[in-house]
Amino acid sequence: MSSRKWFAGAGLIVAVSLALIGCGSPKPGATVKAWTSAMNSGEYSKVEQFLSKNMLAQSKEAGGTDAIKMMADMLTKNGQMTELEVTSETITDDRANVKFTVHYKDGSTEPGDVNLIKEDGSWKVNF
């Protein structure tokens, strides 16, 4: 095998490997969108999968599903959210901050932001 073909093959392997690594966990903004979507649709048990271990423990101490429902209803105005627009995403090592705008059925909007941490390879909401 010529050295030219070897370098081309090695380059392809590196490119595919980097692409696969990049396809790991979703970005923090995607996690926030999925989290708020679950809240908006009333899937409170699904909401839990987006919370950090610390947040999950705190929510259980504060009333479990009732606490999650209260938080969800406040952010989504009782399921009236039509869109969550991510306006910025800042990642520093295993921490992230996502700024967003929530759009509601009545045409109103509200800005917000949330902190996340990376646990077990996935971004988790961590106030």
QUIUR-V788434 format. One record per run of one state. SS is the DSSP state (a for helix, b for strand, c for the rest). FROM is the first residue (numbers start at 1). LEN is the number of residues. If there is no record, write none. Layout:
ss: [SS | SS]
from: [FROM | FROM]
len: [LEN | LEN]
//
This chain:
ss: [c | a | c | a | c | a | b | c | a | c | a | c | b | c | b | c | b | c | b | c]
from: [1 | 3 | 23 | 28 | 41 | 44 | 51 | 52 | 53 | 62 | 65 | 77 | 81 | 93 | 95 | 105 | 109 | 120 | 122 | 126]
len: [2 | 20 | 5 | 13 | 3 | 7 | 1 | 1 | 9 | 3 | 12 | 4 | 12 | 2 | 10 | 4 | 11 | 2 | 4 | 2]
//
